[in-house]
């Protein structure tokens, strides 16, 4: 099985993290919009108290997991198209 969505989603997570780390996102608006771990962390603690590298790693991992789930769902859909269930 190939993983094209996983690769693209991982690259999106990397791009979000790199964009935030360069300083072009001074108020972290893009990062907070697209980083799912920052949503969850913000519910419990102030996100500025959490290690930034940990947030970047969690963001990339989360996007990779979302892509992997999408690849699995796509593979299942294609597999069910190849082997349709017989009507009884």
N, CA, C and O atoms as a GROMACS GRO file, in nm:
protein
  352
    1UNK      N    1   0.085  -0.118   0.000
    1UNK     CA    2   0.000   0.000   0.000
    1UNK      C    3   0.089   0.124   0.000
    1UNK      O    4   0.183   0.135   0.078
    2UNK      N    5   0.057   0.214  -0.088
    2UNK     CA    6   0.127   0.343  -0.091
    2UNK      C    7   0.059   0.440   0.003
    2UNK      O    8  -0.059   0.423   0.035
    3UNK      N    9   0.131   0.540   0.049
    3UNK     CA   10   0.080   0.634   0.148
    3UNK      C   11   0.091   0.779   0.099
    3UNK      O   12   0.160   0.858   0.163
    4UNK      N   13   0.026   0.814  -0.010
    4UNK     CA   14   0.041   0.952  -0.061
    4UNK      C   15  -0.023   1.057   0.030
    4UNK      O   16   0.032   1.166   0.044
    5UNK      N   17  -0.136   1.026   0.090
    5UNK     CA   18  -0.202   1.125   0.177
    5UNK      C   19  -0.122   1.142   0.304
    5UNK      O   20  -0.114   1.253   0.358
    6UNK      N   21  -0.062   1.035   0.354
    6UNK     CA   22   0.021   1.045   0.474
    6UNK      C   23   0.140   1.136   0.449
    6UNK      O   24   0.175   1.219   0.533
    7UNK      N   25   0.203   1.121   0.334
    7UNK     CA   26   0.319   1.203   0.301
    7UNK      C   27   0.279   1.350   0.289
    7UNK      O   28   0.347   1.437   0.343
    8UNK      N   29   0.170   1.377   0.219
    8UNK     CA   30   0.126   1.515   0.202
    8UNK      C   31   0.085   1.576   0.336
    8UNK      O   32   0.118   1.691   0.365
    9UNK      N   33   0.013   1.500   0.418
    9UNK     CA   34  -0.030   1.551   0.548
    9UNK      C   35   0.090   1.578   0.639
    9UNK      O   36   0.092   1.676   0.713
   10UNK      N   37   0.190   1.491   0.633
   10UNK     CA   38   0.312   1.514   0.712
   10UNK      C   39   0.383   1.640   0.666
   10UNK      O   40   0.432   1.718   0.748
   11UNK      N   41   0.388   1.661   0.536
   11UNK     CA   42   0.449   1.784   0.484
   11UNK      C   43   0.370   1.908   0.526
   11UNK      O   44   0.429   2.013   0.551
   12UNK      N   45   0.239   1.897   0.533
   12UNK     CA   46   0.158   2.010   0.581
   12UNK      C   47   0.192   2.040   0.726
   12UNK      O   48   0.209   2.156   0.763
   13UNK      N   49   0.202   1.936   0.810
   13UNK     CA   50   0.240   1.957   0.949
   13UNK      C   51   0.378   2.020   0.962
   13UNK      O   52   0.398   2.109   1.045
   14UNK      N   53   0.472   1.974   0.880
   14UNK     CA   54   0.606   2.034   0.881
   14UNK      C   55   0.601   2.180   0.836
   14UNK      O   56   0.669   2.265   0.894
   15UNK      N   57   0.522   2.209   0.734
   15UNK     CA   58   0.512   2.347   0.685
   15UNK      C   59   0.453   2.439   0.791
   15UNK      O   60   0.500   2.551   0.809
   16UNK      N   61   0.351   2.392   0.861
   16UNK     CA   62   0.290   2.473   0.967
   16UNK      C   63   0.393   2.502   1.075
   16UNK      O   64   0.405   2.615   1.122
   17UNK      N   65   0.467   2.399   1.116
   17UNK     CA   66   0.566   2.416   1.222
   17UNK      C   67   0.681   2.506   1.177
   17UNK      O   68   0.726   2.592   1.253
   18UNK      N   69   0.729   2.485   1.055
   18UNK     CA   70   0.839   2.569   1.006
   18UNK      C   71   0.796   2.714   0.988
   18UNK      O   72   0.872   2.805   1.019
   19UNK      N   73   0.675   2.735   0.938
   19UNK     CA   74   0.626   2.872   0.922
   19UNK      C   75   0.619   2.943   1.056
   19UNK      O   76   0.654   3.060   1.067
   20UNK      N   77   0.574   2.871   1.158
   20UNK     CA   78   0.565   2.932   1.291
   20UNK      C   79   0.703   2.957   1.349
   20UNK      O   80   0.725   3.059   1.415
   21UNK      N   81   0.796   2.866   1.325
   21UNK     CA   82   0.929   2.881   1.384
   21UNK      C   83   1.012   2.992   1.319
   21UNK      O   84   1.105   3.043   1.381
   22UNK      N   85   0.978   3.029   1.195
   22UNK     CA   86   1.056   3.134   1.128
   22UNK      C   87   1.023   3.273   1.181
   22UNK      O   88   1.102   3.366   1.162
   23UNK      N   89   0.909   3.288   1.246
   23UNK     CA   90   0.873   3.418   1.299
   23UNK      C   91   0.778   3.497   1.210
   23UNK      O   92   0.738   3.608   1.246
   24UNK      N   93   0.740   3.441   1.095
   24UNK     CA   94   0.646   3.509   1.007
   24UNK      C   95   0.503   3.500   1.058
   24UNK      O   96   0.412   3.561   1.002
   25UNK      N   97   0.483   3.424   1.163
   25UNK     CA   98   0.352   3.409   1.226
   25UNK      C   99   0.364   3.466   1.368
   25UNK      O  100   0.364   3.391   1.465
   26UNK      N  101   0.375   3.600   1.379
   26UNK     CA  102   0.412   3.659   1.509
   26UNK      C  103   0.311   3.636   1.620
   26UNK      O  104   0.349   3.628   1.737
   27UNK      N  105   0.185   3.625   1.588
   27UNK     CA  106   0.084   3.605   1.693
   27UNK      C  107   0.036   3.460   1.696
   27UNK      O  108  -0.064   3.429   1.761
   28UNK      N  109   0.106   3.372   1.626
   28UNK     CA  110   0.077   3.228   1.622
   28UNK      C  111  -0.063   3.197   1.571
   28UNK      O  112  -0.119   3.093   1.606
   29UNK      N  113  -0.119   3.284   1.491
   29UNK     CA  114  -0.256   3.262   1.443
   29UNK      C  115  -0.266   3.140   1.353
   29UNK      O  116  -0.357   3.058   1.370
   30UNK      N  117  -0.175   3.126   1.257
   30UNK     CA  118  -0.179   3.012   1.166
   30UNK      C  119  -0.155   2.883   1.243
   30UNK      O  120  -0.222   2.782   1.220
   31UNK      N  121  -0.059   2.886   1.334
   31UNK     CA  122  -0.028   2.767   1.413
   31UNK      C  123  -0.148   2.724   1.497
   31UNK      O  124  -0.180   2.606   1.503
   32UNK      N  125  -0.212   2.818   1.563
   32UNK     CA  126  -0.326   2.783   1.648
   32UNK      C  127  -0.449   2.740   1.567
   32UNK      O  128  -0.532   2.664   1.616
   33UNK      N  129  -0.461   2.788   1.444
   33UNK     CA  130  -0.573   2.745   1.360
   33UNK      C  131  -0.558   2.601   1.312
   33UNK      O  132  -0.656   2.528   1.304
   34UNK      N  133  -0.435   2.560   1.279
   34UNK     CA  134  -0.414   2.432   1.212
   34UNK      C  135  -0.342   2.327   1.296
   34UNK      O  136  -0.318   2.217   1.246
   35UNK      N  137  -0.308   2.357   1.420
   35UNK     CA  138  -0.241   2.260   1.506
   35UNK      C  139  -0.342   2.204   1.606
   35UNK      O  140  -0.380   2.271   1.702
   36UNK      N  141  -0.385   2.081   1.582
   36UNK     CA  142  -0.483   2.017   1.669
   36UNK      C  143  -0.430   2.000   1.811
   36UNK      O  144  -0.506   2.023   1.906
   37UNK      N  145  -0.303   1.962   1.832
   37UNK     CA  146  -0.254   1.953   1.970
   37UNK      C  147  -0.260   2.085   2.046
   37UNK      O  148  -0.281   2.085   2.167
   38UNK      N  149  -0.242   2.197   1.977
   38UNK     CA  150  -0.251   2.326   2.047
   38UNK      C  151  -0.393   2.354   2.094
   38UNK      O  152  -0.412   2.421   2.195
   39UNK      N  153  -0.493   2.304   2.022
   39UNK     CA  154  -0.633   2.319   2.068
   39UNK      C  155  -0.652   2.244   2.199
   39UNK      O  156  -0.713   2.296   2.293
   40UNK      N  157  -0.600   2.121   2.205
   40UNK     CA  158  -0.621   2.037   2.322
   40UNK      C  159  -0.541   2.090   2.441
   40UNK      O  160  -0.592   2.094   2.553
   41UNK      N  161  -0.416   2.129   2.418
   41UNK     CA  162  -0.333   2.181   2.527
   41UNK      C  163  -0.393   2.308   2.584
   41UNK      O  164  -0.390   2.330   2.705
   42UNK      N  165  -0.448   2.391   2.498
   42UNK     CA  166  -0.505   2.518   2.542
   42UNK      C  167  -0.626   2.499   2.633
   42UNK      O  168  -0.660   2.590   2.709
   43UNK      N  169  -0.690   2.384   2.628
   43UNK     CA  170  -0.802   2.358   2.718
   43UNK      C  171  -0.756   2.338   2.862
   43UNK      O  172  -0.833   2.364   2.955
   44UNK      N  173  -0.633   2.291   2.882
   44UNK     CA  174  -0.586   2.255   3.016
   44UNK      C  175  -0.484   2.350   3.074
   44UNK      O  176  -0.489   2.380   3.194
   45UNK      N  177  -0.391   2.399   2.994
   45UNK     CA  178  -0.287   2.491   3.041
   45UNK      C  179  -0.269   2.602   2.939
   45UNK      O  180  -0.320   2.594   2.827
   46UNK      N  181  -0.196   2.704   2.980
   46UNK     CA  182  -0.162   2.810   2.886
   46UNK      C  183  -0.064   2.752   2.784
   46UNK      O  184   0.040   2.698   2.821
   47UNK      N  185  -0.096   2.765   2.658
   47UNK     CA  186  -0.015   2.703   2.553
   47UNK      C  187   0.126   2.760   2.549
   47UNK      O  188   0.218   2.695   2.499
   48UNK      N  189   0.146   2.881   2.600
   48UNK     CA  190   0.278   2.942   2.600
   48UNK      C  191   0.369   2.882   2.708
   48UNK      O  192   0.489   2.909   2.708
   49UNK      N  193   0.314   2.802   2.798
   49UNK     CA  194   0.394   2.737   2.902
   49UNK      C  195   0.444   2.600   2.857
   49UNK      O  196   0.524   2.538   2.927
   50UNK      N  197   0.399   2.554   2.742
   50UNK     CA  198   0.438   2.422   2.691
   50UNK      C  199   0.560   2.439   2.601
   50UNK      O  200   0.574   2.540   2.532
   51UNK      N  201   0.648   2.338   2.602
   51UNK     CA  202   0.767   2.340   2.518
   51UNK      C  203   0.728   2.352   2.371
   51UNK      O  204   0.645   2.276   2.322
   52UNK      N  205   0.788   2.447   2.302
   52UNK     CA  206   0.754   2.473   2.162
   52UNK      C  207   0.791   2.354   2.073
   52UNK      O  208   0.715   2.318   1.982
   53UNK      N  209   0.906   2.294   2.097
   53UNK     CA  210   0.947   2.180   2.014
   53UNK      C  211   0.852   2.062   2.032
   53UNK      O  212   0.826   1.989   1.936
   54UNK      N  213   0.800   2.044   2.152
   54UNK     CA  214   0.702   1.940   2.175
   54UNK      C  215   0.575   1.968   2.095
   54UNK      O  216   0.518   1.876   2.036
   55UNK      N  217   0.532   2.092   2.092
   55UNK     CA  218   0.412   2.128   2.015
   55UNK      C  219   0.435   2.107   1.865
   55UNK      O  220   0.345   2.061   1.795
   56UNK      N  221   0.553   2.141   1.816
   56UNK     CA  222   0.584   2.118   1.675
   56UNK      C  223   0.583   1.968   1.643
   56UNK      O  224   0.526   1.927   1.542
   57UNK      N  225   0.646   1.888   1.728
   57UNK     CA  226   0.649   1.743   1.705
   57UNK      C  227   0.509   1.684   1.709
   57UNK      O  228   0.474   1.601   1.625
   58UNK      N  229   0.428   1.726   1.806
   58UNK     CA  230   0.291   1.675   1.815
   58UNK      C  231   0.208   1.717   1.695
   58UNK      O  232   0.122   1.642   1.650
   59UNK      N  233   0.232   1.836   1.644
   59UNK     CA  234   0.160   1.883   1.527
   59UNK      C  235   0.192   1.796   1.405
   59UNK      O  236   0.102   1.755   1.332
   60UNK      N  237   0.320   1.769   1.382
   60UNK     CA  238   0.361   1.687   1.268
   60UNK      C  239   0.307   1.545   1.284
   60UNK      O  240   0.256   1.488   1.187
   61UNK      N  241   0.317   1.488   1.404
   61UNK     CA  242   0.267   1.352   1.428
   61UNK      C  243   0.116   1.346   1.407
   61UNK      O  244   0.065   1.250   1.348
   62UNK      N  245   0.043   1.447   1.455
   62UNK     CA  246  -0.102   1.448   1.439
   62UNK      C  247  -0.142   1.454   1.292
   62UNK      O  248  -0.231   1.381   1.249
   63UNK      N  249  -0.076   1.540   1.216
   63UNK     CA  250  -0.108   1.549   1.074
   63UNK      C  251  -0.072   1.420   1.002
   63UNK      O  252  -0.144   1.378   0.911
   64UNK      N  253   0.038   1.356   1.041
   64UNK     CA  254   0.076   1.228   0.980
   64UNK      C  255  -0.028   1.121   1.012
   64UNK      O  256  -0.063   1.041   0.925
   65UNK      N  257  -0.078   1.117   1.136
   65UNK     CA  258  -0.181   1.020   1.172
   65UNK      C  259  -0.311   1.044   1.096
   65UNK      O  260  -0.377   0.949   1.054
   66UNK      N  261  -0.348   1.170   1.079
   66UNK     CA  262  -0.468   1.200   1.000
   66UNK      C  263  -0.452   1.152   0.856
   66UNK      O  264  -0.546   1.096   0.798
   67UNK      N  265  -0.335   1.172   0.798
   67UNK     CA  266  -0.309   1.125   0.663
   67UNK      C  267  -0.310   0.974   0.654
   67UNK      O  268  -0.359   0.917   0.557
   68UNK      N  269  -0.255   0.907   0.758
   68UNK     CA  270  -0.253   0.761   0.759
   68UNK      C  271  -0.395   0.704   0.767
   68UNK      O  272  -0.428   0.608   0.697
   69UNK      N  273  -0.478   0.765   0.851
   69UNK     CA  274  -0.618   0.721   0.860
   69UNK      C  275  -0.688   0.741   0.726
   69UNK      O  276  -0.765   0.655   0.683
   70UNK      N  277  -0.662   0.853   0.660
   70UNK     CA  278  -0.722   0.877   0.529
   70UNK      C  279  -0.675   0.773   0.428
   70UNK      O  280  -0.755   0.725   0.347
   71UNK      N  281  -0.546   0.738   0.430
   71UNK     CA  282  -0.496   0.635   0.339
   71UNK      C  283  -0.562   0.500   0.365
   71UNK      O  284  -0.596   0.428   0.271
   72UNK      N  285  -0.580   0.465   0.490
   72UNK     CA  286  -0.646   0.338   0.523
   72UNK      C  287  -0.790   0.338   0.472
   72UNK      O  288  -0.835   0.239   0.415
   73UNK      N  289  -0.861   0.448   0.493
   73UNK     CA  290  -1.000   0.456   0.447
   73UNK      C  291  -1.008   0.449   0.294
   73UNK      O  292  -1.099   0.386   0.239
   74UNK      N  293  -0.915   0.512   0.226
   74UNK     CA  294  -0.911   0.506   0.080
   74UNK      C  295  -0.884   0.364   0.034
   74UNK      O  296  -0.947   0.315  -0.060
   75UNK      N  297  -0.789   0.296   0.100
   75UNK     CA  298  -0.757   0.158   0.062
   75UNK      C  299  -0.876   0.066   0.086
   75UNK      O  300  -0.903  -0.023   0.004
   76UNK      N  301  -0.947   0.085   0.195
   76UNK     CA  302  -1.066   0.003   0.221
   76UNK      C  303  -1.174   0.027   0.117
   76UNK      O  304  -1.240  -0.067   0.072
   77UNK      N  305  -1.192   0.152   0.079
   77UNK     CA  306  -1.291   0.184  -0.024
   77UNK      C  307  -1.257   0.120  -0.157
   77UNK      O  308  -1.344   0.068  -0.226
   78UNK      N  309  -1.130   0.125  -0.193
   78UNK     CA  310  -1.088   0.062  -0.319
   78UNK      C  311  -1.101  -0.089  -0.312
   78UNK      O  312  -1.137  -0.154  -0.411
   79UNK      N  313  -1.071  -0.146  -0.196
   79UNK     CA  314  -1.082  -0.291  -0.180
   79UNK      C  315  -1.227  -0.336  -0.189
   79UNK      O  316  -1.257  -0.440  -0.247
   80UNK      N  317  -1.318  -0.257  -0.131
   80UNK     CA  318  -1.460  -0.296  -0.138
   80UNK      C  319  -1.515  -0.279  -0.280
   80UNK      O  320  -1.611  -0.348  -0.316
   81UNK      N  321  -1.457  -0.190  -0.359
   81UNK     CA  322  -1.499  -0.177  -0.499
   81UNK      C  323  -1.453  -0.297  -0.580
   81UNK      O  324  -1.522  -0.338  -0.674
   82UNK      N  325  -1.340  -0.353  -0.546
   82UNK     CA  326  -1.289  -0.470  -0.620
   82UNK      C  327  -1.366  -0.596  -0.585
   82UNK      O  328  -1.387  -0.682  -0.671
   83UNK      N  329  -1.408  -0.607  -0.462
   83UNK     CA  330  -1.477  -0.726  -0.414
   83UNK      C  331  -1.613  -0.688  -0.357
   83UNK      O  332  -1.630  -0.686  -0.235
   84UNK      N  333  -1.709  -0.657  -0.443
   84UNK     CA  334  -1.841  -0.619  -0.390
   84UNK      C  335  -1.909  -0.737  -0.323
   84UNK      O  336  -1.892  -0.852  -0.364
   85UNK      N  337  -1.985  -0.707  -0.220
   85UNK     CA  338  -2.058  -0.812  -0.148
   85UNK      C  339  -2.174  -0.860  -0.234
   85UNK      O  340  -2.243  -0.782  -0.300
   86UNK      N  341  -2.194  -0.987  -0.231
   86UNK     CA  342  -2.304  -1.043  -0.310
   86UNK      C  343  -2.436  -1.027  -0.234
   86UNK      O  344  -2.441  -1.045  -0.112
   87UNK      N  345  -2.540  -0.994  -0.306
   87UNK     CA  346  -2.672  -0.980  -0.245
   87UNK      C  347  -2.735  -1.117  -0.229
   87UNK      O  348  -2.737  -1.197  -0.323
   88UNK      N  349  -2.784  -1.144  -0.111
   88UNK     CA  350  -2.845  -1.276  -0.086
   88UNK      C  351  -2.994  -1.268  -0.083
   88UNK      O  352  -3.061  -1.369  -0.064
   0.00000   0.00000   0.00000
